[in-house]
Amino acid sequence: MKWRIWLLSLGITLVCVLISGFASTQVYYNSTIDDSKRFLRVYMNEFDESYSLDRQGAEAFSQKLNGARVTFMDGRGTVIADSLADDTGSSHSDRSEIKDAILNGEGFAVRGSSTLGKNMIYYCKDFDGRFLVRIAEFTDSDWSIFASTLPTLATFSVIMLALSLAAAFIATHFIISPVKQLARDALSDTDVKSKYSELAPIADMLNARNRDIRAQMGEITREKELAEQAKESKDEFISNITHEMNTPLTSIRGYAELLNAGGMNEKQKKNAYATIMAQSDRLTNLIACIINYSEIDSENLPSYEVDFSTLARHTLEALRPEAEKHGVTLNVEIADGVKISSRHELLTELLGNLTRNAIRYNKQGGSVTVSLDGKSLAVADTGIGIAEENLDKIFDRFFTVDKSHDGKNGGFGLGLAVVKKICRKSGWKLSVESKKGEGSKFTIEF
C-alpha cells in the first residue's frame, strides 16, 4: 500500500511540474508578445517620410531599428521594397496585419515567415491610405521557449520529486501507523479506540466485529457445554431407562417362567398375571413418553385458538382422583374466557405434566394450586421442593429428582423437558421458584 502511495505522489508531482512549466511558458510567451508589440509601436514612431520607399530606404530604416525587418507596401498591400527579402511586387493583402491596417489603421500578427522560415511578430501601419509600413522582429515560438526551459525544468523536477518522495514517506508513516495500531488493538480483548475522527468508523466496525466474534465464540462454548448437559443426561437416561426396562422385564419373565412351570395355586396365578400386566403397562408408558417427546419438535401442525379456561377445568377434573389418591388437595383458580393460540393436545400435555408432578412430588395432606388468567399459568405446590443445585437442571431431558429408580413417582425425567420444549416452540417464558422442603411454583407467561 505504501508503495502505491509513493508512486501516486511522484506521478502527481511530475504531472504538476510539467503542467506548471507549460503554463509558465505560455505566460512568458504572451508577455513577450505584448512587450514586442509595444517596442514595435515605439519603432514605428521613428519612421518619417524622409526615407525613400525603395530597397535602400527599407534597409536604412531597418538599420536604425537595430536590424528589424522593414517592408514598404502600397495602399493595397503590394510589396514595394523589403529590407530582408526580394519579393517586390508580391501581394500581402491577405495577411491579417495588412487587412487590419487597411481597415483600422494598424494591425499585429505572429506567424512563421514563409520567405525566411522563422517565427516573426509583425506590426503594420497605414499612412493615410497612401502607403503601408510594416516592421517585423524575430520571436521564439511557445514550444521553443518551452524546450529552452527543459534543462531548468528537469532540475526543478528532480528537486520536487525528491521533496515529494520525502513528503509521501512521512505522510505514509502518519497514515499507516494508526491503521496498524487499529489492527493490533483489534486482536486484543479490549475495545478498539482511535484519536483520529477519520478512523472512528473503522474502530466502530472492528468493535462490532469483535463483539460478534466473542458472541459466536460464547455460543460455540455454550453449545459445546450443552452437548457435554446433553451427553451426561443421555448417559444417565440410558442408565435409568435400562433399569426401568430391566425391572419390569425381569418381573414379567420371572412370573412367566413360574406360570410355565406350573405348581401355582389360583391366588398366586392371579397375582402373577396382575404383576405382568402392571409391568407391561409401565413399559408401554415409558415408550409412549419417549415417542411423545421426540414428536413435539418434528410436528409442524398449525396453531389455532383454544379455550384454555374450559380445557384447563376438564384436565384438572380428570386429575382430581389422582390428587385424592395421594392425599393432596387440588385448588383451581381459573379465569373465564382465557383463549390461547396453540393446540389442544399441547396445552393438555403442558398442564397435565406440571400438575401431575406437583401431585406426585407433594406431601401427604399437601395442596396444589393451579391459577390461570389471560397473561400466565401458574402451578404451585407444598411438596418436597427442589434443591438449589438442581433448579437449572430440572428442565433438561432425562433428568429426574427421584434417583431411587423404584418408579414410585411414576416419572421418567421427560415431563418438564416436554413443558420446556412446548414453551420454547410457542414463544412463552417458563420459570420456576422453589425451596427445598417447602414446595415449588412453576409459571408460564404467555
Backbone torsions as a table, in degrees:
resi	resn	phi	psi	omega
1	MET	NA	-42.0	-177.7
2	LYS	-66.5	-33.6	177.4
3	TRP	-63.8	-38.8	178.1
4	ARG	-63.9	-40.9	178.2
5	ILE	-62.8	-43.6	179.3
6	TRP	-62.0	-49.7	-178.2
7	LEU	-62.8	-40.0	178.4
8	LEU	-63.9	-42.1	179.0
9	SER	-63.4	-43.2	179.1
10	LEU	-64.0	-42.7	179.6
11	GLY	-62.5	-44.8	179.3
12	ILE	-62.6	-41.7	-180.0
13	THR	-62.5	-44.7	-179.3
14	LEU	-62.8	-44.4	178.8
15	VAL	-62.8	-42.8	179.7
16	CYS	-63.1	-39.1	179.1
17	VAL	-64.2	-44.6	-179.7
18	LEU	-64.4	-43.8	180.0
19	ILE	-64.1	-45.2	-179.5
20	SER	-65.5	-36.5	177.3
21	GLY	-63.4	-46.3	179.2
22	PHE	-65.1	-42.3	179.0
23	ALA	-62.2	-41.3	179.0
24	SER	-64.0	-37.8	177.7
25	THR	-61.9	-42.8	178.9
26	GLN	-63.7	-41.5	178.6
27	VAL	-62.7	-45.0	-179.2
28	TYR	-65.0	-41.7	-179.7
29	TYR	-62.4	-47.0	179.5
30	ASN	-63.4	-37.7	177.6
31	SER	-64.8	-39.8	178.6
32	THR	-62.7	-43.2	179.3
33	ILE	-61.9	-43.7	179.5
34	ASP	-62.2	-43.0	177.9
35	ASP	-62.3	-40.9	-179.6
36	SER	-63.3	-38.7	177.6
37	LYS	-61.0	-42.2	179.4
38	ARG	-64.7	-42.8	-180.0
39	PHE	-63.3	-39.8	-178.7
40	LEU	-66.6	-36.0	175.5
41	ARG	-62.8	-42.2	178.5
42	VAL	-62.4	-43.1	178.5
43	TYR	-59.0	-42.7	-176.9
44	MET	-62.6	-28.6	178.5
45	ASN	-66.1	-18.0	179.5
46	GLU	-79.8	-11.0	-177.8
47	PHE	-81.5	137.8	170.3
48	ASP	-141.1	170.0	-171.8
49	GLU	-79.0	9.4	175.1
50	SER	-74.5	-18.1	178.3
51	TYR	-81.9	130.3	178.4
52	SER	-71.3	145.5	-177.6
53	LEU	-86.7	61.0	176.6
54	ASP	-140.4	-174.7	-176.5
55	ARG	-61.9	-37.7	-178.9
56	GLN	-66.6	-41.5	178.9
57	GLY	-67.7	-36.3	179.1
58	ALA	-65.4	-40.7	-179.8
59	GLU	-69.4	-37.1	179.6
60	ALA	-65.1	-43.7	179.0
61	PHE	-67.3	-35.4	177.3
62	SER	-64.0	-40.0	-179.7
63	GLN	-63.8	-37.1	178.6
64	LYS	-67.7	-27.8	-178.2
65	LEU	-96.0	25.6	175.9
66	ASN	61.5	35.8	173.8
67	GLY	91.6	9.0	177.4
68	ALA	-63.8	148.0	179.9
69	ARG	-75.3	133.2	-178.9
70	VAL	-124.2	131.9	177.8
71	THR	-129.1	131.5	174.4
72	PHE	-104.8	133.0	178.3
73	MET	-134.6	156.7	175.6
74	ASP	-76.2	-179.0	-175.1
75	GLY	-64.7	-12.5	179.9
76	ARG	-104.1	1.6	176.2
77	GLY	94.9	14.1	177.5
78	THR	-88.2	132.2	-174.4
79	VAL	-68.3	128.3	174.1
80	ILE	-96.3	-45.0	179.8
81	ALA	-158.6	153.0	179.2
82	ASP	-140.4	136.9	-175.9
83	SER	-72.6	-18.6	-175.4
84	LEU	-119.7	-29.0	-174.8
85	ALA	-125.1	148.2	178.9
86	ASP	-98.0	78.2	179.4
87	ASP	-123.5	34.5	178.6
88	THR	-55.7	133.9	178.4
89	GLY	93.7	-13.5	178.4
90	SER	-77.9	147.2	-177.9
91	SER	-94.2	128.9	175.9
92	HIS	-112.5	21.8	-175.6
93	SER	-67.0	-17.2	179.1
94	ASP	-87.5	-5.2	179.6
95	ARG	-74.3	142.3	-173.4
96	SER	-63.1	-40.4	-177.8
97	GLU	-68.4	-30.6	178.4
98	ILE	-69.6	-47.0	178.7
99	LYS	-56.3	-47.6	-178.4
100	ASP	-63.7	-37.9	-179.2
101	ALA	-66.1	-42.9	179.7
102	ILE	-63.9	-39.7	-176.8
103	LEU	-82.1	-41.9	-169.4
104	ASN	-115.3	-4.8	179.9
105	GLY	100.0	-27.1	176.7
106	GLU	-155.2	160.4	179.1
107	GLY	-159.3	150.3	179.0
108	PHE	-121.2	153.7	173.7
109	ALA	-160.1	149.8	175.8
110	VAL	-126.4	122.8	179.9
111	ARG	-164.7	171.5	174.5
112	GLY	-78.2	138.7	179.5
113	SER	-82.4	123.8	-179.8
114	SER	-70.8	-25.2	-179.0
115	THR	-87.4	-29.9	-177.9
116	LEU	-106.9	-17.0	177.5
117	GLY	73.7	24.4	178.2
118	LYS	-133.7	162.2	174.3
119	ASN	-77.0	136.7	179.6
120	MET	-139.0	154.5	171.5
121	ILE	-108.1	126.5	-174.1
122	TYR	-109.8	142.0	172.9
123	TYR	-133.7	122.0	-176.7
124	CYS	-119.7	139.3	179.9
125	LYS	-132.0	137.8	179.7
126	ASP	-92.8	134.0	178.5
127	PHE	-110.1	86.1	173.9
128	ASP	56.8	26.5	176.9
129	GLY	77.8	-1.3	-178.6
130	ARG	-82.3	-43.5	179.4
131	PHE	-157.9	165.4	179.9
132	LEU	-119.4	140.2	174.4
133	VAL	-119.6	127.4	178.7
134	ARG	-121.4	131.7	176.4
135	ILE	-114.2	138.2	-179.6
136	ALA	-138.7	145.1	175.2
137	GLU	-129.7	148.8	176.0
138	PHE	-68.2	143.4	177.0
139	THR	-143.5	149.6	177.2
140	ASP	-77.2	145.1	173.7
141	SER	-75.6	165.1	179.0
142	ASP	-62.6	-33.7	179.8
143	TRP	-71.9	-36.0	178.1
144	SER	-68.3	-36.9	175.9
145	ILE	-63.5	-42.5	179.4
146	PHE	-63.2	-41.9	179.5
147	ALA	-63.1	-36.9	-179.5
148	SER	-68.3	-23.7	-179.2
149	THR	-90.3	-4.7	-175.3
150	LEU	-58.3	-43.7	178.1
151	PRO	-57.0	-47.1	178.0
152	THR	-63.4	-41.5	-179.9
153	LEU	-63.5	-37.6	179.2
154	ALA	-65.2	-43.7	178.2
155	THR	-61.7	-45.6	179.3
156	PHE	-61.9	-38.1	180.0
157	SER	-64.7	-42.4	179.5
158	VAL	-61.1	-44.1	179.5
159	ILE	-62.9	-45.5	-178.8
160	MET	-65.2	-39.4	178.8
161	LEU	-64.5	-39.4	178.0
162	ALA	-64.0	-46.1	177.9
163	LEU	-63.2	-39.4	179.2
164	SER	-64.2	-40.5	178.8
165	LEU	-62.8	-43.0	178.8
166	ALA	-64.6	-43.7	179.5
167	ALA	-64.3	-40.8	179.2
168	ALA	-64.4	-38.4	178.8
169	PHE	-63.5	-45.1	179.5
170	ILE	-66.2	-44.6	-179.5
171	ALA	-62.9	-40.5	179.2
172	THR	-61.6	-41.2	178.5
173	HIS	-60.5	-46.0	-178.6
174	PHE	-71.0	-26.1	179.1
175	ILE	-80.3	-45.4	-173.0
176	ILE	-79.7	-33.1	-177.7
177	SER	-57.0	-47.8	177.7
178	PRO	-62.8	-33.2	178.5
179	VAL	-67.5	-42.2	176.8
180	LYS	-62.3	-39.3	178.3
181	GLN	-63.7	-39.3	176.0
182	LEU	-60.0	-42.9	-179.5
183	ALA	-63.3	-40.6	178.5
184	ARG	-66.3	-42.7	179.6
185	ASP	-65.2	-31.2	-178.1
186	ALA	-65.9	-23.5	179.5
187	LEU	-84.6	-8.0	-180.0
188	SER	-90.9	176.0	-179.0
189	ASP	-88.2	-7.1	-178.2
190	THR	-91.9	164.0	177.7
191	ASP	-68.3	144.4	179.5
192	VAL	-81.5	131.6	177.8
193	LYS	-132.1	151.3	176.7
194	SER	-142.1	140.4	178.9
195	LYS	-82.1	-5.9	178.8
196	TYR	-95.3	123.6	-177.8
197	SER	-63.4	-30.3	179.8
198	GLU	-65.3	-27.7	-178.6
199	LEU	-94.0	-3.5	-179.2
200	ALA	-58.1	-43.8	178.1
201	PRO	-60.8	-36.9	178.6
202	ILE	-67.4	-40.7	178.1
203	ALA	-62.0	-42.7	177.8
204	ASP	-61.6	-41.4	179.5
205	MET	-64.1	-43.2	178.8
206	LEU	-64.8	-40.5	178.1
207	ASN	-62.4	-42.2	178.3
208	ALA	-63.9	-40.7	178.6
209	ARG	-64.6	-43.4	179.5
210	ASN	-63.5	-38.5	177.7
211	ARG	-64.2	-41.0	178.2
212	ASP	-62.9	-42.7	-179.7
213	ILE	-64.0	-44.2	179.3
214	ARG	-63.3	-38.9	178.4
215	ALA	-64.6	-42.6	179.1
216	GLN	-65.0	-41.3	178.1
217	MET	-64.7	-39.8	176.7
218	GLY	-63.0	-40.0	178.6
219	GLU	-64.5	-41.1	178.1
220	ILE	-63.1	-42.0	179.1
221	THR	-63.3	-43.7	179.0
222	ARG	-64.0	-40.8	178.8
223	GLU	-64.1	-37.4	177.9
224	LYS	-65.2	-43.4	178.1
225	GLU	-63.4	-42.0	178.7
226	LEU	-63.9	-38.2	179.5
227	ALA	-64.4	-33.5	178.8
228	GLU	-76.0	NA	NA
229	GLN	NA	-12.5	-178.2
230	ALA	-93.4	-47.5	-179.4
231	LYS	-61.0	-44.0	179.1
232	GLU	-61.6	-44.8	179.8
233	SER	-65.4	-37.9	-179.7
234	LYS	-65.3	-42.9	178.6
235	ASP	-60.7	-42.2	179.1
236	GLU	-65.6	-39.3	178.7
237	PHE	-62.2	-44.4	179.9
238	ILE	-60.2	-41.5	178.3
239	SER	-63.1	-45.4	179.7
240	ASN	-64.2	-45.3	-177.1
241	ILE	-64.9	-38.6	178.4
242	THR	-60.8	-44.0	178.9
243	HIS	-66.4	-43.8	-179.5
244	GLU	-60.7	-37.2	179.8
245	MET	-77.4	-40.0	-177.7
246	ASN	-64.2	-38.2	-177.4
247	THR	-61.7	-53.5	179.0
248	PRO	-67.5	-37.3	179.8
249	LEU	-63.7	-39.1	177.8
250	THR	-64.0	-42.5	179.0
251	SER	-64.0	-45.9	-179.4
252	ILE	-60.2	-47.8	-178.5
253	ARG	-65.1	-41.3	-179.1
254	GLY	-62.2	-49.0	-179.9
255	TYR	-67.6	-32.9	177.5
256	ALA	-64.6	-39.8	178.4
257	GLU	-65.8	-40.3	178.3
258	LEU	-64.4	-43.8	178.3
259	LEU	-63.3	-38.2	-179.5
260	ASN	-68.8	-32.6	-178.9
261	ALA	-76.7	-20.6	-178.8
262	GLY	78.6	-174.5	177.3
263	GLY	85.9	4.4	178.3
264	MET	-98.3	139.6	177.3
265	ASN	-77.6	176.2	-174.0
266	GLU	-64.0	-37.7	-179.7
267	LYS	-66.2	-40.8	178.8
268	GLN	-66.4	-38.7	177.9
269	LYS	-63.5	-41.2	179.9
270	LYS	-62.1	-43.2	177.3
271	ASN	-64.5	-38.4	179.5
272	ALA	-64.5	-45.5	178.4
273	TYR	-61.9	-40.7	-179.9
274	ALA	-63.6	-41.2	179.3
275	THR	-64.8	-43.8	179.3
276	ILE	-60.6	-42.4	-179.6
277	MET	-65.4	-43.7	-177.9
278	ALA	-64.0	-43.4	-179.3
279	GLN	-69.8	-33.5	175.9
280	SER	-65.0	-41.4	177.5
281	ASP	-61.8	-38.9	-179.8
282	ARG	-64.9	-40.5	176.5
283	LEU	-63.2	-42.4	179.1
284	THR	-61.4	-44.0	179.2
285	ASN	-63.6	-39.5	179.1
286	LEU	-61.3	-47.1	179.2
287	ILE	-63.5	-40.6	179.8
288	ALA	-62.8	-39.7	179.1
289	CYS	-62.4	-44.0	-179.2
290	ILE	-64.4	-45.1	179.8
291	ILE	-63.6	-43.4	-179.0
292	ASN	-62.3	-41.4	179.6
293	TYR	-63.0	-41.9	-178.1
294	SER	-70.4	-31.9	-174.9
295	GLU	-75.9	-21.0	-176.9
296	ILE	-62.1	-42.3	-179.8
297	ASP	-71.8	-34.8	-172.9
298	SER	-81.7	-22.0	-177.1
299	GLU	-77.5	139.5	-180.0
300	ASN	-125.2	33.4	-179.8
301	LEU	-72.3	144.1	-177.5
302	PRO	-69.7	151.8	175.8
303	SER	-82.2	160.8	175.4
304	TYR	-150.1	168.8	-176.5
305	GLU	-76.3	125.0	-178.4
306	VAL	-115.8	134.1	173.9
307	ASP	-77.7	90.7	-173.4
308	PHE	-68.6	-30.3	179.7
309	SER	-60.0	-51.0	-179.8
310	THR	-64.5	-45.6	-179.5
311	LEU	-59.9	-42.9	-178.2
312	ALA	-64.0	-43.2	-179.9
313	ARG	-61.6	-44.5	180.0
314	HIS	-64.2	-43.1	-179.2
315	THR	-63.1	-43.7	-177.8
316	LEU	-69.9	-34.4	175.9
317	GLU	-64.4	-35.6	178.0
318	ALA	-68.5	-27.9	-179.0
319	LEU	-90.2	-9.0	-177.4
320	ARG	-59.7	-41.7	177.6
321	PRO	-58.6	-38.9	179.2
322	GLU	-65.1	-39.1	177.7
323	ALA	-63.5	-43.9	179.4
324	GLU	-63.9	-38.0	179.0
325	LYS	-60.4	-36.1	180.0
326	HIS	-89.0	2.2	179.9
327	GLY	71.3	33.6	-177.5
328	VAL	-116.7	135.5	177.8
329	THR	-86.0	129.2	-179.6
330	LEU	-102.8	112.3	179.2
331	ASN	-101.0	132.1	-176.1
332	VAL	-119.0	124.0	177.2
333	GLU	-127.5	80.1	-173.5
334	ILE	-108.3	122.1	175.6
335	ALA	-76.0	151.4	-179.7
336	ASP	-80.3	149.8	171.0
337	GLY	71.9	22.8	177.1
338	VAL	-81.4	116.6	-179.3
339	LYS	-119.9	133.9	-174.4
340	ILE	-125.8	139.8	174.2
341	SER	-82.7	105.1	-178.3
342	SER	-163.7	-145.4	175.4
343	ARG	-134.3	146.4	-176.4
344	HIS	-54.3	-48.2	-175.3
345	GLU	-68.9	-32.2	-179.8
346	LEU	-69.5	-44.0	179.2
347	LEU	-66.1	-36.5	176.4
348	THR	-62.6	-44.3	179.6
349	GLU	-62.7	-45.4	-177.1
350	LEU	-62.4	-54.0	-178.4
351	LEU	-66.1	-39.2	-179.6
352	GLY	-63.1	-43.9	-179.1
353	ASN	-64.4	-44.9	-179.8
354	LEU	-63.9	-43.3	-177.0
355	THR	-70.8	-42.1	179.1
356	ARG	-61.6	-42.3	177.1
357	ASN	-61.3	-42.6	-179.8
358	ALA	-62.9	-33.5	178.6
359	ILE	-74.9	-48.7	-172.8
360	ARG	-68.6	-34.5	-178.5
361	TYR	-101.0	33.5	-179.8
362	ASN	-103.0	-178.9	178.4
363	LYS	-106.1	156.7	174.6
364	GLN	-60.6	124.5	-178.1
365	GLY	86.8	3.7	179.9
366	GLY	-79.6	-172.8	-178.2
367	SER	-141.9	157.2	174.3
368	VAL	-128.4	128.7	179.8
369	THR	-117.8	121.4	178.3
370	VAL	-110.4	119.9	178.7
371	SER	-122.4	139.1	-178.0
372	LEU	-138.5	129.9	170.5
373	ASP	-137.5	-170.1	-175.5
374	GLY	-70.0	-11.2	-176.3
375	LYS	-108.5	-29.4	-173.0
376	SER	-156.4	164.3	172.2
377	LEU	-122.9	132.4	179.6
378	ALA	-131.7	134.8	176.0
379	VAL	-124.2	112.7	-177.9
380	ALA	-116.8	143.1	178.6
381	ASP	-135.5	168.4	178.1
382	THR	-112.6	36.8	-172.0
383	GLY	-86.8	-148.9	-171.6
384	ILE	-76.4	-16.5	179.6
385	GLY	75.9	177.8	-176.9
386	ILE	-126.9	133.4	177.8
387	ALA	-64.3	146.6	-175.9
388	GLU	-58.0	-36.9	-178.2
389	GLU	-70.1	-14.3	-179.5
390	ASN	-101.1	-3.7	-176.0
391	LEU	-61.8	-33.5	-179.0
392	ASP	-89.5	6.1	-178.9
393	LYS	-114.3	-19.5	-168.1
394	ILE	-64.3	-21.5	179.5
395	PHE	-91.1	-3.3	177.0
396	ASP	-72.1	144.3	178.9
397	ARG	-65.6	145.1	176.4
398	PHE	73.0	1.4	179.5
399	PHE	-87.2	133.4	177.1
400	THR	-130.4	138.3	175.4
401	VAL	-69.6	-36.6	-179.7
402	ASP	-80.6	110.7	-177.4
403	LYS	-98.9	8.4	-172.1
404	SER	-78.0	-21.7	-178.2
405	HIS	63.3	15.1	-179.8
406	ASP	-91.8	-6.0	175.5
407	GLY	71.1	19.3	-175.6
408	LYS	-68.5	-25.3	177.9
409	ASN	-97.9	-1.4	172.3
410	GLY	73.1	12.2	-176.2
411	GLY	-103.4	155.5	177.7
412	PHE	-118.2	7.0	179.4
413	GLY	83.2	18.8	-179.4
414	LEU	-115.3	-14.0	-175.3
415	GLY	-59.3	-54.5	-178.9
416	LEU	-71.0	-29.0	175.4
417	ALA	-64.6	-36.7	176.4
418	VAL	-65.7	-43.6	178.4
419	VAL	-59.0	-45.4	179.9
420	LYS	-62.1	-41.2	-178.2
421	LYS	-66.8	-40.4	178.8
422	ILE	-64.5	-43.6	-180.0
423	CYS	-64.4	-43.3	179.8
424	ARG	-63.3	-41.7	-179.8
425	LYS	-67.0	-31.9	-178.3
426	SER	-90.2	-9.0	-178.8
427	GLY	80.0	25.3	-179.6
428	TRP	-98.4	153.9	179.9
429	LYS	-95.0	125.1	-178.8
430	LEU	-112.7	130.3	179.3
431	SER	-142.8	162.5	-179.6
432	VAL	-140.9	142.2	172.1
433	GLU	-124.8	130.3	-177.5
434	SER	-155.2	152.2	175.5
435	LYS	-139.2	131.2	-175.9
436	LYS	-55.0	125.2	177.0
437	GLY	82.9	-3.8	-177.5
438	GLU	-119.6	-8.2	177.9
439	GLY	113.7	178.2	-176.8
440	SER	-139.1	159.5	175.6
441	LYS	-140.1	119.0	177.6
442	PHE	-103.1	131.7	-176.7
443	THR	-127.3	133.7	174.8
444	ILE	-120.1	120.5	178.3
445	GLU	-101.3	122.6	-176.5
446	PHE	-76.6	NA	NA
